């Protein structure tokens, strides 16, 4: 087979979005006009503000670095994550890599730690740096960096401190080509104790720090000036390879990266920068490849596109405030003179096969709002795209013999982590494929996540885009919108000195008359069951649809608990029937607590609190003719004062969140209110259904 290559393309990496598209051209043209108009009004003000803040940052960082070098007692390691997250639970002998962002927050600040999984010769303190770098390169969002290592199980303090610093430098050298410009942290801990000792490398020496500070409000430090950028790009890579020879993946990927770097910095390439919500009054702008280093392009700061105010985190699983960067190719800006297309003919010297590999790049970057957008694109976005392209291309080329891969990056923010993370999954065989499960398990081990919760499944990936008009509580289920996580808007319980324990994860609010089903007066337990099953769906423990009343009845008939005449009836069900349905439809086991009177429920608060801390699932409470869903408890162990967070399925109105909260349909309930009225009846017995969390990732 012969090969032909046009000199007007991107070599083997064509950009997917080209400005020859009239719609795309119009978008960029309008954006450019708008950006010029807005820029003329704000450039001077932004430049003055930027100069002031940069000067402050330089004074702060330079002062800290000089203090380290001079040894004047001001060396402080700041830790934003908890000690439990830093060590992982239980602590395992070996290395944990320390993560920070020395470029955008003070250099000796630890925001997270990753466990070292790949070692040599079964020695937990001898990392396989190549394999570790391959994994962490995917996982770590650009803008964060390796700032040290924690040796758990350290025996020789001085020797291990030097080894930790040396290991940190070696890992970072495998990750990036540039030299380390920040100090490295060595942390040492024995396996029996949670105490950690910290040292810092200053110049060529390693010395102890003067103080260690665990921050009370870590989000404020990370996000007060921090922001996220997201860039997506779809590519189709033509691959010519000898038919009967093994592909030289490293050489192919190296050639690919070389073409990509040149193309992404080409004058013909344009970067459209927008806020997360395109309907907002925040400006948008276009930065061209040839302007990335120009003074004019550096006058526009990232804060011009951020929607956030203050230090609130831009990340929730349902919505991420990330500046959007879109890459376009604009041949009309080419410095080459117009001419006829030319074709270079390359004759194949041996039988060759041709294939096309499709890749969808998707990167996140962390930066400061005070950094200009051109520098961010040049030093974070472009390198991030190149690294992800190389990684995904290498995986794809390596597995061409086993068929076409379907690689796709996803971003996550698992519980307990301050920073976002990235994982690349092959969707060819789906999430339930064994290899996919092994990859998720390794991610849980590296991040110290529990092995019984599917925190890194695709449905738990971050959602990008602007807020729904109904707020962040709305989600789509078929053709109808269901409210989600309505307890987020509930005021505090008022329990003095109480320990709060809540449901973990998301659920949908099912109540009377929802979906046009008239179950008023008999369907409250059905609705509570639907809410519970929605929790298992949203946490990705099951893919089944939330069952209807009839399907619930059908399940009970199929297991022999009810007669066939039960289907289509209006008969009540209780905690026992709910446990049968959960076992049949989901394979979920349940624990049931019985109390003889509503007066005894406060005595169960300690047990209920433990359930929410360890299982995190919604609880169904059934008593007399009523059923409720319990979402949390707050309990003062010393005084016995308590409150129950109740989601009431007896609500019959429209899905108006304000009406639901103000009407008390979701809220904290005291056993006895201020008027002496009991919420739980004294003369009724109650069954509490505590669904258990499956053991899976």
C-alpha distance (Angstrom), angle and dihedral (degrees) to the residues before:
residue distance angle dihedral
X1 . . .
X2 3.80 . .
X3 3.78 124.2 .
X4 3.79 130.8 -140.8
X5 3.78 128.1 -169.3
X6 3.79 127.6 -171.4
X7 3.81 117.8 -141.1
X8 3.78 90.8 -144.9
X9 3.82 94.9 68.9
X10 3.78 136.6 70.0
X11 3.78 94.3 -89.7
X12 3.76 103.5 -118.4
X13 3.82 92.9 -17.9
X14 3.83 112.2 64.6
X15 3.81 115.6 -176.2
X16 3.78 108.8 -117.0
X17 3.81 98.1 -143.9
X18 3.78 111.8 60.3
X19 3.78 125.3 -179.5
X20 3.79 92.1 -133.2
X21 3.81 82.5 85.7
X22 3.87 103.4 98.4
X23 3.80 92.9 -143.3
X24 3.79 93.1 50.3
X25 3.80 90.6 46.0
X26 3.79 90.6 52.9
X27 3.78 92.6 49.4
X28 3.79 93.3 51.1
X29 3.80 93.6 42.8
X30 3.81 92.7 52.5
X31 3.79 90.8 43.8
X32 3.81 91.7 51.1
X33 3.81 92.9 50.6
X34 3.78 91.6 47.9
X35 3.78 92.5 46.6
X36 3.82 92.4 51.7
X37 3.77 91.7 50.4
X38 3.79 94.1 49.0
X39 3.78 94.3 40.8
X40 3.79 92.5 57.7
X41 3.82 89.2 60.7
X42 3.76 100.0 45.1
X43 3.82 107.3 30.3
X44 3.80 96.3 92.2
X45 3.79 94.4 45.1
X46 3.81 92.8 46.1
X47 3.80 92.6 47.2
X48 3.80 92.7 52.4
X49 3.79 91.4 47.1
X50 3.81 91.7 47.0
X51 3.80 92.9 50.2
X52 3.80 91.0 50.2
X53 3.82 94.2 48.7
X54 3.78 94.5 43.3
X55 3.79 89.4 51.5
X56 3.81 90.2 50.9
X57 3.80 91.4 48.8
X58 3.79 91.9 49.3
X59 3.79 91.3 51.2
X60 3.82 90.7 48.7
X61 3.80 98.2 45.6
X62 3.77 96.4 37.6
X63 3.78 89.8 49.2
X64 3.78 91.1 52.4
X65 3.81 93.7 47.2
X66 3.80 92.2 47.2
X67 3.78 90.3 48.5
X68 3.78 88.9 54.1
X69 3.77 93.3 49.6
X70 3.80 94.4 44.7
X71 3.78 92.9 45.1
X72 3.81 92.7 -136.5
X73 3.81 95.3 154.3
X74 3.80 98.9 -98.8
X75 3.82 97.1 105.8
X76 3.79 107.0 124.6
X77 3.79 130.0 172.3
X78 3.79 110.9 -149.6
X79 3.80 118.6 -156.3
X80 3.80 119.3 -160.8
X81 3.80 97.7 178.1
X82 3.79 121.8 67.1
X83 3.80 121.3 -95.5
X84 3.82 88.0 -114.9
X85 3.82 90.6 56.1
X86 3.79 91.0 44.7
X87 3.79 94.1 55.0
X88 3.83 97.9 27.7
X89 3.77 119.7 -136.7
X90 2.92 120.2 -62.3
X91 3.84 97.1 17.6
X92 3.80 112.2 -122.9
X93 3.79 125.0 -157.0
X94 3.79 110.6 -102.0
X95 3.79 142.4 58.3
X96 3.78 130.2 -38.7
X97 3.81 116.5 -168.5
X98 3.80 113.9 -133.2
X99 3.80 116.7 -133.8
X100 3.80 127.1 -155.3
X101 3.77 142.1 142.7
X102 3.81 104.9 -118.0
X103 3.77 92.6 171.5
X104 3.80 96.9 57.2
X105 3.81 105.7 24.3
X106 3.80 129.8 32.0
X107 3.84 110.1 -58.4
X108 3.81 98.2 -119.4
X109 3.81 96.2 54.2
X110 3.82 118.3 118.4
X111 3.82 115.3 -155.1
X112 3.83 100.9 169.6
X113 3.79 145.3 -12.6
X114 3.82 132.9 -133.8
X115 3.79 123.2 -155.0
X116 3.80 116.7 -123.3
X117 3.82 106.8 -121.1
X118 3.81 103.8 171.7
X119 3.80 116.1 68.9
X120 3.81 137.5 161.8
X121 3.81 128.0 -119.8
X122 3.83 91.5 -0.1
X123 3.80 88.6 -72.0
X124 3.83 109.7 138.5
X125 3.82 89.9 -154.5
X126 3.83 96.0 52.9
X127 3.80 106.7 78.3
X128 3.77 124.3 -160.4
X129 3.79 91.5 -128.7
X130 3.80 95.6 -168.9
X131 3.80 94.5 55.8
X132 3.79 92.7 40.4
X133 3.80 90.8 52.6
X134 3.81 91.9 49.1
X135 3.81 91.1 55.4
X136 3.80 98.3 40.7
X137 3.80 92.7 45.6
X138 3.81 88.2 64.7
X139 3.79 95.9 40.2
X140 3.79 102.5 45.3
X141 3.80 117.8 81.4
X142 3.82 114.3 -132.8
X143 3.79 110.9 -98.2
X144 3.80 92.4 45.2
X145 3.78 120.2 88.7
X146 3.80 146.4 -177.1
X147 3.81 107.2 -89.4
X148 3.80 101.1 168.7
X149 3.78 149.0 -43.2
X150 3.78 137.1 -94.2
X151 3.81 116.7 -144.0
X152 3.82 109.1 -154.3
X153 3.80 110.2 -163.1
X154 3.79 95.0 27.8
X155 3.82 114.8 176.7
X156 3.80 103.7 174.6
X157 3.78 110.3 44.3
X158 3.80 101.1 -164.3
X159 3.78 96.2 39.1
X160 3.81 94.0 45.2
X161 3.81 92.0 48.5
X162 3.81 89.7 58.1
X163 3.82 90.9 44.8
X164 3.81 91.1 51.5
X165 3.82 91.8 52.2
X166 3.81 91.3 45.9
X167 3.82 92.3 48.5
X168 3.83 90.7 50.1
X169 3.80 91.6 53.2
X170 3.80 92.4 47.7
X171 3.80 93.8 49.7
X172 3.77 92.5 48.1
X173 3.81 90.6 48.6
X174 3.82 88.1 56.6
X175 3.81 91.4 48.4
X176 3.80 100.9 46.4
X177 3.77 137.5 20.1
X178 3.82 97.0 -137.7
X179 3.80 124.9 86.2
X180 3.79 123.3 -103.1
X181 3.80 110.1 -96.4
X182 3.81 96.9 178.1
X183 3.78 134.1 68.4
X184 3.79 119.1 -96.0
X185 3.81 125.9 -130.3
X186 3.80 124.2 -137.2
X187 3.80 116.1 -161.8
X188 3.81 123.9 -172.5
X189 3.79 130.4 -166.3
X190 3.78 135.7 160.4
X191 3.80 118.5 -128.4
X192 3.82 94.3 -116.2
X193 3.79 98.6 52.6
X194 3.79 134.5 52.5
X195 3.80 91.7 -143.9
X196 3.81 114.3 117.8
X197 3.81 127.0 -162.8
X198 3.81 118.7 -156.3
X199 3.79 131.4 -152.3
X200 3.81 130.6 177.3
X201 3.78 132.6 -149.0
X202 3.79 111.9 -127.7
X203 3.79 115.5 178.9
X204 3.82 103.6 -43.2
X205 3.80 98.4 -24.5
X206 3.79 136.2 81.1
X207 3.79 117.0 -141.5
X208 3.78 138.2 168.5
X209 3.80 120.3 -95.4
X210 3.78 120.0 -117.7
X211 3.80 96.7 -134.4
X212 3.81 143.4 5.0
X213 3.79 119.9 -147.3
X214 3.81 123.7 -163.8
X215 3.80 104.1 -159.3
X216 3.82 119.5 -131.0
X217 3.82 94.3 -154.3
X218 3.81 105.4 33.8
X219 3.81 94.3 162.9
X220 3.80 89.8 62.6
X221 3.80 92.1 57.5
X222 3.79 94.7 44.2
X223 3.79 99.1 43.2
X224 3.81 106.3 24.7
X225 3.80 88.6 93.9
X226 3.80 99.1 2.8
X227 3.80 126.8 102.8
X228 3.80 139.8 170.4
X229 3.79 132.2 -119.8
X230 3.78 125.2 -163.0
X231 3.79 126.7 -161.9
X232 3.81 126.0 -176.9
X233 3.79 127.6 -172.7
X234 3.79 131.8 173.9
X235 3.81 116.8 -149.5
X236 3.78 137.6 -178.6
X237 3.78 113.6 -154.2
X238 3.82 118.3 -160.7
X239 3.78 109.7 -146.1
X240 3.82 124.5 -161.5
X241 3.79 112.9 -173.0
X242 3.83 136.3 163.3
X243 3.79 109.5 -91.3
X244 3.80 96.8 -134.0
X245 3.80 102.7 29.4
X246 3.77 133.5 80.2
X247 3.78 113.5 -103.2
X248 3.79 116.0 -111.3
X249 3.81 94.5 -129.3
X250 3.80 97.9 -178.6
X251 3.80 93.3 51.7
X252 3.81 92.3 45.1
X253 3.81 93.4 48.8
X254 3.83 91.5 46.3
X255 3.80 90.6 53.6
X256 3.78 90.0 46.5
X257 3.81 93.0 52.0
X258 3.81 91.4 49.1
X259 3.82 91.1 55.2
X260 3.82 91.5 44.7
X261 3.81 94.7 51.6
X262 3.78 91.7 51.5
X263 3.78 92.9 46.4
X264 3.81 96.5 47.0
X265 3.83 90.2 53.0
X266 3.79 93.5 41.2
X267 3.84 117.3 122.7
X268 3.81 87.0 -122.7
X269 3.81 91.4 62.9
X270 3.80 118.5 92.5
X271 3.81 129.3 -168.9
X272 3.79 116.8 -150.6
X273 3.83 109.1 -156.1
X274 3.81 119.6 -162.8
X275 3.78 139.4 162.4
X276 3.80 118.8 -104.3
X277 3.81 90.3 -102.8
X278 3.78 109.4 51.4
X279 3.81 90.1 -167.1
X280 3.80 92.2 63.2
X281 3.80 123.9 98.6
X282 3.79 90.9 -114.6
X283 3.75 110.8 119.7
X284 3.77 128.6 -110.4
X285 3.76 126.0 -149.6
X286 3.79 143.4 -174.0
X287 3.80 120.9 -132.1
X288 3.81 118.3 -169.0
X289 3.76 125.5 -147.4
X290 3.78 93.2 -113.9
X291 3.82 91.3 51.9
X292 3.80 98.3 54.3
X293 3.79 92.0 100.7
X294 3.80 98.0 35.0
X295 3.82 122.0 115.1
X296 3.81 92.0 -129.0
X297 3.81 93.3 56.5
X298 3.80 90.7 50.1
X299 3.81 92.9 61.1
X300 3.80 92.5 77.1
X301 3.83 113.1 83.1
X302 3.80 128.9 -155.6
X303 3.81 88.8 -116.9
X304 3.81 87.1 71.4
X305 3.81 88.9 71.6
X306 3.80 103.2 34.4
X307 3.81 117.7 105.7
X308 3.80 95.5 -162.2
X309 3.77 127.3 104.7
X310 3.79 120.4 -158.2
X311 3.78 125.4 -13.7
X312 3.81 100.0 -46.1
X313 3.79 112.5 135.3
X314 3.83 116.0 -99.9
X315 3.81 91.0 -147.8
X316 3.76 130.9 86.0
X317 3.77 122.5 142.4
X318 3.81 90.2 -114.2
X319 3.79 97.6 48.6
X320 3.81 136.6 15.7
X321 3.78 124.2 -165.8
X322 3.79 100.6 -145.0
X323 3.79 128.2 153.8
X324 3.81 108.2 -117.7
X325 3.79 121.3 -130.7
X326 3.82 118.1 -171.2
X327 3.81 122.0 -170.9
X328 3.80 120.7 -140.8
X329 3.78 134.1 176.2
X330 3.80 113.8 -135.5
X331 3.83 110.7 -172.9
X332 3.81 90.9 178.9
X333 3.82 88.4 75.4
X334 3.78 92.7 54.9
X335 3.79 114.4 130.7
X336 3.79 90.3 -145.2
X337 3.77 117.7 102.2
X338 3.81 115.2 -106.4
X339 3.76 112.9 -95.3
X340 3.75 145.1 143.8
X341 3.82 116.6 -66.1
X342 3.77 113.0 -98.2
X343 3.78 128.0 -152.6
X344 3.76 126.9 -149.8
X345 3.80 113.1 -146.6
X346 3.79 116.5 -144.7
X347 3.79 115.1 -176.9
X348 3.80 116.1 -147.1
X349 3.79 111.6 -127.1
X350 3.82 94.0 -158.3
X351 3.82 138.5 22.8
X352 3.79 107.2 -62.9
X353 3.78 133.9 -168.7
X354 3.79 124.7 -148.3
X355 3.78 127.2 -148.6
X356 3.79 137.3 160.8
X357 3.78 121.4 -133.6
X358 3.81 117.9 -159.8
X359 3.79 118.3 -151.8
X360 3.79 130.8 -176.0
X361 3.79 109.9 -157.5
X362 3.79 117.2 -159.4
X363 3.81 120.8 170.8
X364 3.80 136.8 173.9
X365 3.80 124.1 -153.2
X366 3.79 130.6 -166.7
X367 3.77 117.6 -146.9
X368 3.78 143.1 147.6
X369 3.78 121.2 -88.4
X370 3.80 87.0 -132.2
X371 3.82 92.8 62.3
X372 3.80 117.3 93.9
X373 3.78 118.0 -110.4
X374 3.83 95.1 -123.8
X375 3.81 92.1 57.6
X376 3.80 90.3 46.0
X377 3.80 91.8 53.2
X378 3.79 93.2 44.8
X379 3.80 98.6 44.9
X380 3.81 103.4 29.0
X381 3.81 113.9 17.3
X382 3.80 99.1 44.0
X383 3.84 95.6 43.8
X384 3.81 88.5 45.7
X385 3.79 92.2 53.1
X386 3.79 91.7 46.9
X387 3.81 93.8 50.4
X388 3.79 93.2 47.4
X389 3.80 91.0 46.1
X390 3.81 90.8 52.4
X391 3.79 92.6 47.2
X392 3.79 96.2 47.6
X393 3.80 93.5 41.5
X394 3.80 91.5 51.3
X395 3.81 91.4 51.1
X396 3.80 91.6 46.6
X397 3.82 94.8 47.4
X398 3.80 91.4 45.7
X399 3.79 91.9 55.2
X400 3.80 101.3 40.0
X401 3.81 89.7 110.9
X402 3.83 91.0 59.9
X403 3.79 93.8 50.2
X404 3.79 138.3 -89.7
X405 3.81 114.7 -34.4
X406 3.81 123.9 -139.1
X407 3.79 101.4 -151.6
X408 3.77 117.9 179.2
X409 3.83 129.9 172.4
X410 3.81 119.6 -135.3
X411 3.79 129.9 -172.7
X412 3.80 123.2 -138.4
X413 3.78 139.4 -173.8
X414 3.82 104.1 -167.1
X415 3.78 122.1 -163.9
X416 3.79 111.5 -81.5
X417 3.81 95.7 23.8
X418 3.79 122.6 110.0
X419 3.79 95.9 -164.0
X420 3.81 132.6 56.8
X421 3.80 119.6 -110.9
X422 3.81 134.8 -157.2
X423 3.79 129.6 -138.5
X424 3.82 128.8 -178.8
X425 3.80 115.7 -144.8
X426 3.80 130.5 -171.6
X427 3.80 105.1 -134.6
X428 3.80 95.3 -170.7
X429 3.79 93.7 105.6
X430 3.80 100.0 23.5
X431 3.79 131.7 -116.0
X432 3.79 95.8 -65.6
X433 3.81 93.9 60.9
X434 3.81 111.9 117.0
X435 3.81 95.6 -121.6
X436 3.79 90.3 52.7
X437 3.79 90.5 51.4
X438 3.81 91.1 50.5
X439 3.81 90.4 51.8
X440 3.81 92.0 51.6
X441 3.80 90.6 48.1
X442 3.81 91.1 52.9
X443 3.82 89.6 50.2
X444 3.80 90.3 52.3
X445 3.80 90.5 49.8
X446 3.81 93.2 48.6
X447 3.80 93.4 47.6
X448 3.80 96.5 40.5
X449 3.81 92.2 -118.3
X450 3.82 121.9 155.6
X451 3.80 114.9 -92.3
X452 3.81 94.3 -137.0
X453 3.81 99.3 61.5
X454 3.82 126.7 73.9
X455 3.80 95.1 -136.1
X456 3.81 95.0 145.6
X457 3.81 99.0 48.5
X458 3.79 118.7 121.5
X459 3.80 95.2 -108.8
X460 3.82 88.2 58.4
X461 3.80 91.9 56.2
X462 3.79 118.3 117.3
X463 3.79 117.6 -85.1
X464 3.80 117.2 -135.3
X465 3.78 127.1 -158.3
X466 3.77 140.1 70.1
X467 3.76 125.3 -56.5
X468 3.80 121.7 -78.5
X469 3.81 113.6 -112.0
X470 3.79 88.6 -115.4
X471 3.79 91.7 53.6
X472 3.75 133.3 -108.8
X473 3.81 91.5 -55.7
X474 3.79 95.5 73.8
X475 3.77 124.5 94.4
X476 3.76 134.0 169.1
X477 3.80 122.7 -111.5
X478 3.78 110.1 175.5
X479 3.80 107.2 -55.2
X480 3.81 96.9 -22.6
X481 3.78 132.7 75.9
X482 3.78 117.1 -128.1
X483 3.76 125.6 -164.6
X484 3.77 115.1 -114.9
X485 3.82 130.5 -157.8
X486 3.80 94.8 -4.7
X487 3.83 91.3 171.5
X488 3.81 89.3 73.4
X489 3.82 87.8 82.7
X490 3.82 96.2 47.5
X491 3.85 116.5 113.8
X492 3.81 121.1 -121.4
X493 3.80 118.8 -73.0
X494 3.78 96.0 -121.5
X495 3.81 94.0 -130.5
X496 3.79 105.8 149.0
X497 3.81 113.8 -127.5
X498 3.80 92.1 -8.8
X499 3.80 128.0 157.1
X500 3.80 110.6 -123.5
X501 3.82 120.4 -141.5
X502 3.81 119.2 178.3
X503 3.77 142.1 175.7
X504 3.80 112.1 -84.0
X505 3.80 116.4 -134.5
X506 3.79 135.9 9.2
X507 3.80 133.2 -51.6
X508 3.81 138.6 173.6
X509 3.80 123.9 -118.3
X510 3.81 112.1 -117.8
X511 3.80 116.8 -176.3
X512 3.82 143.0 154.3
X513 3.83 117.5 -48.3
X514 3.80 93.3 9.6
X515 3.79 113.2 150.2
X516 3.81 92.2 14.2
X517 3.83 93.4 -69.7
X518 3.82 112.0 138.0
X519 3.79 101.4 -144.3
X520 3.79 96.6 142.0
X521 3.78 108.8 148.7
X522 3.81 99.0 13.4
X523 3.82 112.2 38.4
X524 3.82 104.4 69.0
X525 3.82 95.0 107.1
X526 3.82 90.2 46.3
X527 3.81 88.8 53.5
X528 3.79 92.4 48.3
X529 3.82 89.1 51.5
X530 3.81 90.6 50.3
X531 3.81 90.2 52.4
X532 3.82 90.2 50.2
X533 3.82 92.8 49.0
X534 3.82 89.9 47.7
X535 3.82 86.8 58.0
X536 3.81 91.0 55.3
X537 3.82 89.8 47.8
X538 3.78 95.0 49.6
X539 3.81 91.6 47.5
X540 3.82 87.5 50.9
X541 3.79 96.9 -119.1
X542 3.80 89.1 128.0
X543 3.79 139.4 17.4
X544 3.83 97.4 -155.0
X545 3.78 119.7 115.7
X546 3.78 118.7 -107.1
X547 3.83 101.8 -90.0
X548 3.79 123.3 -117.8
X549 3.80 122.9 -125.9
X550 3.80 89.8 -96.7
X551 3.81 92.8 49.9
X552 3.80 90.1 50.8
X553 3.78 89.4 51.7
X554 3.80 91.0 46.5
X555 3.81 90.5 54.4
X556 3.80 91.5 52.9
X557 3.81 90.8 50.0
X558 3.81 92.1 48.8
X559 3.81 92.8 55.9
X560 3.81 90.7 48.2
X561 3.80 97.0 -112.3
X562 3.82 93.5 117.5
X563 3.80 136.9 31.2
X564 3.83 119.1 -110.3
X565 3.82 89.6 -106.0
X566 3.81 87.4 68.8
X567 3.83 90.6 75.2
X568 3.80 109.9 95.7
X569 3.81 93.5 12.5
X570 3.80 129.4 121.7
X571 3.76 95.9 -127.4
X572 3.78 119.0 142.5
X573 3.77 124.1 -116.2
X574 3.80 130.0 -159.0
X575 3.78 143.3 -162.5
X576 3.81 93.9 -65.9
X577 3.82 92.9 54.1
X578 3.81 90.5 46.3
X579 3.80 90.4 54.8
X580 3.83 90.1 51.3
X581 3.82 92.1 51.8
X582 3.83 93.8 46.7
X583 3.80 90.0 50.6
X584 3.82 93.5 48.8
X585 3.81 99.6 41.6
X586 3.83 101.1 33.3
X587 3.79 106.0 15.2
X588 3.81 87.3 -121.9
X589 3.79 120.7 152.1
X590 3.79 121.4 -144.7
X591 3.78 138.7 -156.0
X592 3.80 118.2 -142.0
X593 3.81 125.4 -153.9
X594 3.81 118.3 -163.4
X595 3.80 123.8 -158.3
X596 3.79 124.8 -177.9
X597 3.80 95.7 -144.7
X598 3.78 140.1 16.0
X599 3.82 87.2 -116.2
X600 3.82 88.8 69.6
X601 3.82 96.4 57.5
X602 3.85 95.4 87.1
X603 3.81 87.2 58.8
X604 3.81 88.1 63.6
X605 3.83 95.3 55.7
X606 3.80 94.2 100.1
X607 3.81 90.5 52.5
X608 3.81 92.2 45.0
X609 3.80 90.8 48.9
X610 3.80 90.0 53.4
X611 3.82 89.6 50.9
X612 3.81 92.7 55.2
X613 3.80 91.6 46.0
X614 3.81 94.6 50.0
X615 3.81 105.3 26.3
X616 3.81 105.1 19.7
X617 3.82 94.6 -161.3
X618 3.84 126.6 135.7
X619 3.81 115.6 -97.8
X620 3.80 125.8 -138.9
X621 3.82 115.8 -140.9
X622 3.80 116.2 -163.0
X623 3.80 123.1 -176.0
X624 3.78 130.2 157.8
X625 3.80 106.4 -34.8
X626 3.81 96.2 -26.1
X627 3.81 133.9 86.4
X628 3.80 128.7 -169.1
X629 3.79 137.6 179.6
X630 3.80 115.8 -123.9
X631 3.82 115.9 -148.5
X632 3.79 101.2 174.7
X633 3.80 149.8 -26.5
X634 3.79 135.1 -133.2
X635 3.78 114.6 -155.1
X636 3.78 136.7 176.9
X637 3.78 105.2 -151.5
X638 3.81 92.9 -163.1
X639 3.80 99.4 50.5
X640 3.80 100.6 24.4
X641 3.82 90.8 -127.6
X642 3.80 110.2 149.3
X643 3.80 146.3 163.8
X644 3.81 134.0 -161.5
X645 3.82 123.3 -139.9
X646 3.80 102.5 -137.3
X647 3.81 128.4 -167.5
X648 3.81 104.9 -162.4
X649 3.84 116.9 -148.5
X650 3.83 91.6 -168.2
X651 3.82 92.2 82.6
X652 3.84 111.1 120.1
X653 3.80 103.1 -178.2
X654 3.80 134.1 94.6
X655 3.79 121.1 -72.1
X656 3.79 94.1 -88.8
X657 3.80 106.6 149.6
X658 3.81 95.5 -159.3
X659 3.79 91.6 49.7
X660 3.81 91.5 49.1
X661 3.81 93.4 50.5
X662 3.81 96.7 41.7
X663 3.81 90.8 46.7
X664 3.79 92.1 53.9
X665 3.80 94.4 -118.9
X666 3.78 86.6 133.2
X667 3.78 115.1 27.2
X668 3.77 150.6 96.1
X669 3.79 115.4 -60.7
X670 3.79 124.0 -163.3
X671 3.82 117.6 -148.5
X672 3.81 85.5 -121.0
X673 3.81 119.4 17.6
X674 3.80 128.3 -144.6
X675 3.81 90.6 -86.1
X676 3.77 93.3 54.2
X677 3.81 95.7 -105.3
X678 3.80 118.4 143.1
X679 3.80 117.7 -133.3
X680 3.81 93.0 -162.5
X681 3.81 113.2 50.7
X682 3.79 118.9 -116.3
X683 3.80 95.1 -146.3
X684 3.82 96.8 50.6
X685 3.78 130.3 80.8
X686 3.81 118.6 -133.9
X687 3.80 134.8 -149.1
X688 3.80 118.5 -158.6
X689 3.80 117.4 -158.4
X690 3.83 112.8 -153.4
X691 3.85 109.2 -171.4
X692 3.80 113.4 -152.9
X693 3.77 125.8 -130.3
X694 3.84 115.4 -114.0
X695 3.80 117.1 -117.5
X696 3.83 101.9 -117.0
X697 3.79 144.2 105.1
